Amino acid sequence: MSAREEIDPSARYGSELQTHCSDIEMGGGQVMACLEAHEAELGEGCKSAIAQTTAE
């Protein structure tokens, strides 16, 4: 993961973050929990990024 992706989750999760989780505050795993809650609605790139993040 690049430094930019670590600082700016939108670099890693793209528009799905804005579409499904724009009202979620960063930190404490809240963004990841939101994305996982919307997993069925996410694109393959975002799903792949989540899988990679949870494996790290």
C-alpha positions in Angstrom: 0.0 0.0 0.0 1.3 3.4 -0.9 1.6 6.3 1.6 -1.2 8.1 -0.3 -3.5 5.1 0.0 -2.8 4.9 3.7 -3.6 8.6 4.2 -6.4 8.9 1.7 -8.7 5.8 1.6 -10.5 7.2 -1.5 -7.2 6.5 -3.4 -7.7 2.8 -2.6 -11.5 2.4 -2.6 -12.5 4.9 -5.3 -16.0 6.2 -5.8 -17.6 3.5 -3.6 -16.3 5.3 -0.5 -18.1 8.5 -1.6 -21.2 6.7 -2.7 -21.8 4.4 0.3 -19.8 5.8 3.2 -19.4 9.6 2.8 -21.0 10.3 6.2 -18.6 8.0 8.0 -15.7 9.5 10.0 -12.2 8.2 9.3 -10.6 6.2 12.1 -11.4 3.3 14.3 -12.2 0.9 11.4 -15.5 2.7 10.7 -14.8 3.2 7.0 -13.8 -0.5 6.5 -16.9 -1.6 8.4 -19.1 0.6 6.2 -17.5 -0.8 3.0 -17.9 -4.3 4.2 -21.6 -3.7 5.0 -22.0 -2.6 1.4 -19.9 -5.4 -0.1 -22.6 -6.7 -2.4 -22.9 -3.2 -4.0 -19.1 -2.7 -4.5 -17.1 -3.1 -7.7 -14.5 -5.7 -8.1 -11.6 -3.3 -7.6 -12.9 -2.1 -4.3 -13.6 -5.7 -3.2 -10.1 -6.6 -4.1 -8.7 -3.7 -2.2 -10.7 -4.7 0.9 -9.5 -8.3 0.7 -5.9 -7.0 0.4 -6.3 -4.6 3.3 -7.8 -7.3 5.6 -5.0 -9.6 4.7 -2.3 -7.1 5.7 
